[in-house]
Amino acid sequence: MTYSDLAALLRGLPDAEFGSGASEDDISQAEGLIGPLVGEYRSFLEEFGWANIRHLEIFGLGDGTTTANDLVKTTLFERSYGRIPHLVPVENIGTGDLCCVRQVPGTLYDSPVILSPLDSGEADYIEDREGFAHWLIERVKNII
């Protein structure tokens, strides 16, 4: 599954809400605060900005973000007490568990998604190495 597959799926959802896409300035400002945004998740930010798909709230940037889905505010909040120091959260799935992407340029996998259970360390992370697009396609398919 590719990012193109994800974008086509998202565009075809009648009851989903999206931003208008994050500008290069939005992304640069965010990177100055939380680190690099690369790969499929960066493509998602550029095209959609953020997403609300039924009960799924995917964090993002740009016009229309709220306190609940603001990527920078959420990342800084979670890092303020030592959690996810090298990860970027993309969804809070409830009970404090976060789905995150590891945003390191040049990594083997494109934006792998990592589940960071509340009150856990790196040893407890659960990693989906197929990437952000695969992860979000599967999340969406489970609710439509």
N, CA, C and O of each residue as an XYZ file, in Angstrom:
576
protein
N       0.847     -1.176      0.000
C       0.000      0.000      0.000
C       0.891      1.237      0.000
O       1.865      1.327      0.748
N       0.538      2.167     -0.844
C       1.362      3.355     -1.016
C       0.638      4.593     -0.510
O      -0.546      4.551     -0.175
N       1.376      5.694     -0.464
C       0.734      6.945     -0.080
C      -0.373      7.306     -1.072
O      -1.405      7.841     -0.667
N      -0.178      7.025     -2.355
C      -1.219      7.308     -3.359
C      -2.501      6.548     -3.042
O      -3.599      7.081     -3.208
N      -2.365      5.297     -2.585
C      -3.538      4.508     -2.180
C      -4.251      5.178     -1.010
O      -5.479      5.264     -0.986
N      -3.474      5.649     -0.047
C      -4.056      6.330      1.110
C      -4.792      7.590      0.683
O      -5.933      7.804      1.092
N      -4.162      8.423     -0.129
C      -4.780      9.683     -0.553
C      -6.086      9.420     -1.297
O      -7.073     10.122     -1.074
N      -6.106      8.424     -2.173
C      -7.326      8.091     -2.913
C      -8.425      7.620     -1.963
O      -9.583      8.013     -2.110
N      -8.070      6.784     -0.995
C      -9.046      6.310     -0.018
C      -9.626      7.477      0.772
O     -10.844      7.579      0.923
N      -8.766      8.354      1.276
C      -9.237      9.481      2.083
C     -10.138     10.406      1.275
O     -11.175     10.844      1.775
N      -9.761     10.709      0.038
C     -10.578     11.600     -0.797
C     -11.959     11.014     -1.072
O     -12.906     11.758     -1.326
N     -12.081      9.700     -1.026
C     -13.357      9.054     -1.303
C     -14.264      8.882     -0.096
O     -15.348      8.314     -0.225
N     -13.854      9.353      1.067
C     -14.669      9.201      2.279
C     -15.651     10.361      2.391
O     -15.227     11.505      2.556
N     -16.953     10.094      2.307
C     -17.925     11.186      2.299
C     -18.081     11.915      3.635
O     -18.423     13.097      3.650
N     -17.840     11.236      4.743
C     -18.091     11.861      6.039
C     -16.817     12.263      6.775
O     -16.857     12.516      7.979
N     -15.699     12.326      6.078
C     -14.431     12.710      6.705
C     -14.207     14.215      6.571
O     -14.698     14.850      5.639
N     -13.461     14.767      7.514
C     -13.084     16.184      7.470
C     -11.568     16.266      7.380
O     -10.849     15.492      8.013
N     -11.095     17.220      6.578
C      -9.661     17.415      6.404
C      -9.347     18.897      6.415
O     -10.220     19.737      6.201
N      -8.086     19.200      6.666
C      -7.613     20.557      6.476
C      -7.379     20.790      4.993
O      -7.711     19.950      4.156
N      -6.808     21.935      4.686
C      -6.531     22.258      3.283
C      -5.083     21.954      2.920
O      -4.619     22.332      1.845
N      -4.380     21.283      3.800
C      -2.968     20.983      3.573
C      -2.104     22.005      4.282
O      -2.440     23.188      4.339
N      -1.007     21.547      4.814
C      -0.081     22.436      5.522
C       0.866     23.074      4.511
O       1.325     22.421      3.574
N       1.146     24.342      4.713
C       2.083     25.046      3.837
C       3.517     24.653      4.191
O       3.770     24.077      5.250
N       4.438     24.967      3.304
C       5.855     24.706      3.589
C       6.285     25.488      4.824
O       7.107     25.015      5.608
N       5.725     26.693      4.998
C       6.037     27.500      6.184
C       5.521     26.824      7.454
O       6.224     26.782      8.464
N       4.283     26.288      7.405
C       3.732     25.552      8.553
C       4.654     24.394      8.935
O       4.956     24.185     10.110
N       5.091     23.651      7.929
C       5.932     22.479      8.176
C       7.298     22.897      8.706
O       7.814     22.283      9.639
N       7.886     23.933      8.122
C       9.203     24.410      8.586
C       9.147     24.878     10.033
O      10.041     24.577     10.824
N       8.083     25.622     10.381
C       7.938     26.085     11.765
C       7.796     24.899     12.714
O       8.404     24.880     13.784
N       6.997     23.915     12.323
C       6.817     22.726     13.162
C       8.138     21.982     13.324
O       8.476     21.551     14.426
N       8.882     21.829     12.238
C      10.161     21.118     12.312
C      11.149     21.831     13.225
O      11.971     21.186     13.876
N      11.072     23.156     13.277
C      11.940     23.903     14.178
C      11.653     23.608     15.638
O      12.525     23.775     16.490
N      10.438     23.172     15.930
C      10.035     22.890     17.310
C      10.077     21.408     17.677
O      10.400     21.060     18.813
N       9.752     20.533     16.720
C       9.627     19.108     17.067
C      10.548     18.189     16.271
O      10.581     16.985     16.526
N      11.290     18.728     15.320
C      12.205     17.900     14.537
C      11.658     17.584     13.161
O      10.587     18.063     12.787
N      12.401     16.769     12.396
C      12.055     16.537     10.992
C      10.730     15.810     10.806
O      10.359     14.939     11.593
N      10.033     16.191      9.749
C       8.798     15.536      9.325
C       9.062     15.028      7.917
O       9.232     15.821      6.990
N       9.097     13.710      7.750
C       9.541     13.134      6.481
C       8.572     12.074      5.967
O       7.638     11.675      6.663
N       8.808     11.636      4.753
C       8.120     10.487      4.180
C       6.628     10.658      4.028
O       6.132     11.744      3.730
N       5.917      9.556      4.241
C       4.473      9.518      4.008
C       3.714     10.471      4.921
O       2.736     11.082      4.491
N       4.139     10.607      6.157
C       3.427     11.521      7.051
C       3.590     12.963      6.580
O       2.636     13.739      6.647
N       4.764     13.336      6.109
C       4.957     14.678      5.559
C       4.040     14.882      4.344
O       3.431     15.941      4.197
N       3.944     13.878      3.485
C       3.049     13.965      2.322
C       1.607     14.170      2.772
O       0.878     14.970      2.186
N       1.197     13.444      3.816
C      -0.150     13.610      4.373
C      -0.355     15.040      4.866
O      -1.388     15.651      4.591
N       0.627     15.575      5.594
C       0.521     16.947      6.095
C       0.399     17.935      4.947
O      -0.424     18.850      5.001
N       1.205     17.762      3.913
C       1.174     18.679      2.770
C      -0.166     18.640      2.049
O      -0.678     19.681      1.635
N      -0.736     17.453      1.897
C      -1.973     17.316      1.132
C      -3.233     17.557      1.951
O      -4.165     18.208      1.477
N      -3.273     17.039      3.176
C      -4.498     17.092      3.974
C      -4.387     17.987      5.209
O      -5.399     18.528      5.657
N      -3.222     18.154      5.756
C      -3.045     18.951      6.970
C      -3.362     18.171      8.232
O      -2.502     18.011      9.099
N      -4.571     17.692      8.339
C      -5.063     16.917      9.481
C      -6.308     16.168      9.002
O      -6.797     16.425      7.902
N      -6.821     15.247      9.815
C      -8.019     14.501      9.413
C      -8.860     14.107     10.617
O      -8.342     13.762     11.679
N     -10.170     14.169     10.421
C     -11.146     13.597     11.347
C     -11.978     12.619     10.529
O     -12.713     13.018      9.626
N     -11.857     11.348     10.850
C     -12.552     10.296     10.120
C     -13.349      9.508     11.149
O     -12.819      8.638     11.840
N     -14.635      9.834     11.236
C     -15.479      9.298     12.308
C     -14.805      9.586     13.645
O     -14.621     10.752     13.995
N     -14.432      8.552     14.400
C     -13.808      8.803     15.707
C     -12.286      8.925     15.625
O     -11.648      9.209     16.638
N     -11.691      8.722     14.461
C     -10.236      8.869     14.310
C      -9.887     10.343     14.152
O     -10.443     11.036     13.301
N      -8.980     10.803     14.963
C      -8.522     12.185     14.865
C      -7.016     12.141     14.625
O      -6.243     11.842     15.536
N      -6.605     12.439     13.397
C      -5.197     12.368     13.024
C      -4.597     13.760     13.182
O      -5.048     14.720     12.557
N      -3.569     13.854     14.030
C      -2.934     15.136     14.328
C      -2.310     15.731     13.074
O      -1.864     15.014     12.178
N      -2.292     17.062     13.035
C      -1.712     17.696     11.864
C      -1.404     19.164     12.060
O      -1.285     19.664     13.178
N      -1.280     19.834     10.928
C      -0.871     21.237     10.864
C      -1.781     21.991      9.904
O      -2.501     21.393      9.105
N      -1.733     23.314      9.999
C      -2.419     24.149      9.015
C      -3.774     24.632      9.481
O      -4.155     24.471     10.640
N      -4.493     25.231      8.540
C      -5.807     25.806      8.823
C      -6.755     24.762      9.392
O      -6.803     23.624      8.923
N      -7.507     25.165     10.409
C      -8.531     24.303     10.974
C      -8.080     23.386     12.088
O      -8.894     22.647     12.642
N      -6.788     23.412     12.435
C      -6.383     22.571     13.559
C      -7.001     23.121     14.840
O      -7.241     24.322     14.973
N      -7.249     22.221     15.763
C      -7.808     22.592     17.065
C      -6.823     22.150     18.140
O      -5.804     21.530     17.837
N      -7.121     22.461     19.365
C      -6.246     21.997     20.446
C      -6.194     20.480     20.477
O      -5.184     19.906     20.882
N      -7.256     19.828     20.060
C      -7.309     18.366     20.097
C      -6.482     17.699     19.003
O      -6.038     16.565     19.179
N      -6.264     18.380     17.873
C      -5.535     17.718     16.782
C      -4.286     18.476     16.334
O      -3.755     18.210     15.256
N      -3.816     19.411     17.148
C      -2.634     20.202     16.805
C      -1.364     19.385     17.042
O      -1.039     19.045     18.180
N      -0.661     19.078     15.976
C       0.527     18.230     16.046
C       1.604     18.799     16.955
O       2.145     18.080     17.795
N       1.921     20.073     16.801
C       3.014     20.667     17.575
C       2.660     20.715     19.057
O       3.466     20.306     19.893
N       1.474     21.205     19.397
C       1.084     21.297     20.811
C       1.055     19.921     21.470
O       1.523     19.759     22.598
N       0.509     18.936     20.769
C       0.445     17.588     21.331
C       1.837     17.006     21.526
O       2.129     16.418     22.568
N       2.697     17.171     20.526
C       4.062     16.641     20.624
C       4.807     17.277     21.788
O       5.427     16.579     22.592
N       4.747     18.603     21.877
C       5.459     19.298     22.955
C       4.900     18.920     24.323
O       5.657     18.764     25.281
N       3.580     18.771     24.420
C       2.973     18.361     25.687
C       3.475     16.976     26.096
O       3.903     16.785     27.235
N       3.426     16.017     25.183
C       3.859     14.649     25.506
C       5.344     14.599     25.845
O       5.758     13.808     26.692
N       6.139     15.423     25.200
C       7.577     15.444     25.477
C       7.913     16.208     26.749
O       9.003     16.038     27.297
N       6.999     17.048     27.232
C       7.290     17.881     28.404
C       7.534     17.050     29.656
O       8.172     17.522     30.597
N       7.041     15.837     29.678
C       7.312     14.978     30.830
C       8.094     13.732     30.423
O       7.967     12.679     31.047
N       8.905     13.863     29.368
C       9.848     12.820     29.004
C       9.318     11.698     28.140
O      10.029     10.728     27.874
N       8.084     11.816     27.702
C       7.510     10.758     26.876
C       7.825     11.016     25.399
O       7.945     12.169     24.987
N       7.953     10.008     24.643
C       8.207     10.011     23.193
C       9.245     11.045     22.744
O       8.953     11.850     21.859
N      10.432     11.044     23.321
C      11.410     12.081     22.987
C      11.829     12.113     21.525
O      12.230     13.164     21.027
N      11.746     10.983     20.825
C      12.191     10.936     19.431
C      11.072     10.539     18.477
O      11.328     10.155     17.335
N       9.831     10.633     18.947
C       8.692     10.247     18.119
C       7.771     11.441     17.918
O       7.820     12.419     18.664
N       6.925     11.338     16.888
C       5.924     12.364     16.607
C       4.554     11.687     16.661
O       4.296     10.777     15.873
N       3.664     12.108     17.575
C       2.358     11.456     17.679
C       1.462     11.798     16.492
O       1.435     12.940     16.033
N       0.732     10.799     16.001
C      -0.222     11.041     14.923
C      -1.658     10.779     15.363
O      -2.597     11.268     14.736
N      -1.836     10.002     16.449
C      -3.186      9.747     16.959
C      -3.107      9.326     18.416
O      -2.211      8.579     18.811
N      -4.063      9.817     19.218
C      -4.253      9.327     20.576
C      -5.404      8.339     20.489
O      -6.539      8.732     20.221
N      -5.122      7.054     20.715
C      -6.164      6.046     20.526
C      -6.979      5.796     21.789
O      -7.797      4.876     21.832
N      -6.763      6.596     22.795
C      -7.521      6.462     24.030
C      -6.659      5.882     25.132
O      -5.625      5.273     24.860
N      -7.064      6.061     26.335
C      -6.359      5.614     27.541
C      -4.916      6.086     27.574
O      -4.088      5.506     28.276
N      -4.607      7.139     26.816
C      -3.263      7.694     26.815
C      -2.292      7.026     25.868
O      -1.139      7.447     25.767
N      -2.739      5.984     25.168
C      -1.865      5.312     24.208
C      -1.777      6.149     22.935
O      -2.789      6.636     22.432
N      -0.566      6.310     22.422
C      -0.333      7.130     21.238
C       0.193      6.291     20.088
O       1.040      5.419     20.284
N      -0.305      6.550     18.899
C       0.329      6.044     17.687
C       1.231      7.161     17.201
O       0.796      8.305     17.062
N       2.478      6.832     16.945
C       3.493      7.826     16.598
C       4.235      7.391     15.350
O       4.203      6.222     14.967
N       4.904      8.346     14.720
C       5.825      8.014     13.641
C       7.230      8.355     14.093
O       7.455      9.326     14.816
N       8.164      7.539     13.650
C       9.577      7.809     13.905
C      10.051      8.594     12.696
O      10.126      8.054     11.593
N      10.367      9.845     12.893
C      10.706     10.741     11.793
C      12.202     10.988     11.743
O      12.689     12.015     12.216
N      12.922     10.046     11.169
C      14.369     10.173     11.048
C      14.715     10.057      9.571
O      14.520      8.997      8.977
N      15.223     11.122      8.968
C      15.582     11.033      7.551
C      16.563      9.891      7.310
O      17.512      9.698      8.070
N      16.315      9.138      6.239
C      17.226      8.066      5.873
C      17.006      6.749      6.592
O      17.826      5.840      6.460
N      15.913      6.615      7.357
C      15.666      5.338      8.030
C      15.253      4.293      7.001
O      14.839      4.628      5.891
N      15.368      3.033      7.380
C      15.066      1.935      6.478
C      13.597      1.935      6.062
O      13.281      1.650      4.906
N      12.716      2.246      6.974
C      11.291      2.193      6.688
C      10.736      3.603      6.581
O      11.202      4.519      7.259
N       9.730      3.772      5.719
C       9.138      5.080      5.520
C       8.126      5.365      6.621
O       7.039      4.788      6.636
N       8.478      6.241      7.530
C       7.587      6.653      8.610
C       6.942      5.471      9.322
O       5.715      5.380      9.339
N       7.718      4.560      9.911
C       7.084      3.458     10.634
C       6.201      4.002     11.752
O       6.517      5.021     12.365
N       5.105      3.319     12.006
C       4.187      3.737     13.060
C       4.464      2.909     14.297
O       4.625      1.690     14.226
N       4.518      3.583     15.424
C       4.871      2.947     16.683
C       3.776      3.228     17.698
O       3.398      4.382     17.903
N       3.269      2.188     18.330
C       2.319      2.357     19.420
C       3.122      2.557     20.689
O       3.942      1.716     21.057
N       2.882      3.678     21.355
C       3.554      3.985     22.615
C       2.520      3.917     23.735
O       1.819      4.898     23.983
N       2.414      2.766     24.419
C       1.461      2.668     25.520
C       1.792      3.670     26.633
O       2.959      3.975     26.880
N       0.767      4.166     27.287
C       0.948      5.109     28.386
C       1.866      4.498     29.433
O       1.820      3.298     29.701
N       2.698      5.347     30.017
C       3.620      4.926     31.075
C       4.551      3.800     30.629
O       4.815      2.862     31.381
N       5.039      3.906     29.404
C       5.950      2.885     28.900
C       7.226      3.534     28.388
O       7.288      4.744     28.175
N       8.223      2.716     28.199
C       9.471      3.173     27.608
C       9.651      2.536     26.245
O       8.778      1.813     25.764
N      10.793      2.810     25.626
C      11.039      2.302     24.280
C      10.969      0.782     24.199
O      10.622      0.240     23.150
N      11.287      0.098     25.266
C      11.239     -1.371     25.253
C       9.817     -1.890     25.057
O       9.626     -3.030     24.636
N       8.818     -1.058     25.361
C       7.420     -1.468     25.249
C       6.763     -1.047     23.941
O       5.596     -1.366     23.710
N       7.483     -0.343     23.088
C       6.908      0.117     21.822
C       6.534     -1.078     20.942
O       7.213     -2.105     20.942
N       5.447     -0.921     20.198
C       5.019     -1.905     19.205
C       5.127     -1.210     17.854
O       4.484     -0.183     17.637
N       5.932     -1.755     16.942
C       6.240     -1.057     15.696
C       5.600     -1.730     14.487
O       5.671     -2.949     14.331
N       4.973     -0.916     13.632
C       4.448     -1.355     12.341
C       5.387     -0.794     11.287
O       5.314      0.389     10.954
N       6.257     -1.624     10.767
C       7.289     -1.148      9.847
C       6.780     -0.923      8.429
O       7.538     -0.481      7.566
N       5.516     -1.217      8.179
C       5.006     -1.013      6.822
C       4.723      0.451      6.529
O       4.475      0.809      5.378
N       4.754      1.287      7.521
C       4.677      2.718      7.287
C       3.340      3.362      7.586
O       2.337      2.696      7.841
N       3.367      4.693      7.545
C       2.209      5.508      7.883
C       1.022      5.227      6.968
O      -0.098      5.067      7.453
N       1.242      5.165      5.660
C       0.132      4.957      4.724
C      -0.557      3.621      5.005
O      -1.785      3.566      5.084
N       0.206      2.561      5.156
C      -0.363      1.244      5.448
C      -1.150      1.284      6.751
O      -2.272      0.781      6.820
N      -0.569      1.876      7.775
C      -1.222      1.955      9.083
C      -2.560      2.686      8.994
O      -3.565      2.195      9.507
N      -2.585      3.865      8.342
C      -3.826      4.643      8.302
C      -4.867      3.979      7.406
O      -6.058      4.031      7.712
N      -4.448      3.361      6.317
C      -5.402      2.618      5.481
C      -6.078      1.535      6.313
O      -7.298      1.385      6.256
N      -5.306      0.785      7.079
C      -5.874     -0.275      7.917
C      -6.799      0.296      8.987
O      -7.855     -0.278      9.254
N      -6.421      1.414      9.603
C      -7.277      2.049     10.626
C      -8.614      2.461     10.004
O      -9.672      2.227     10.588
N      -8.563      3.072      8.824
C      -9.785      3.537      8.158
C     -10.646      2.348      7.745
O     -11.860      2.371      7.948
N     -10.052      1.327      7.180
C     -10.821      0.149      6.751
C     -11.547     -0.501      7.922
O     -12.620     -1.075      7.739
N     -10.981     -0.419      9.112
C     -11.616     -1.020     10.287
C     -12.839     -0.257     10.772
O     -13.614     -0.783     11.571
N     -13.028      0.971     10.305
C     -14.184      1.741     10.796
C     -15.201      2.077      9.713
O     -16.270      2.606     10.019
N     -14.891      1.781      8.459
C     -15.885      2.097      7.417
C     -16.639      0.858      6.993
O     -17.512      0.932      6.129
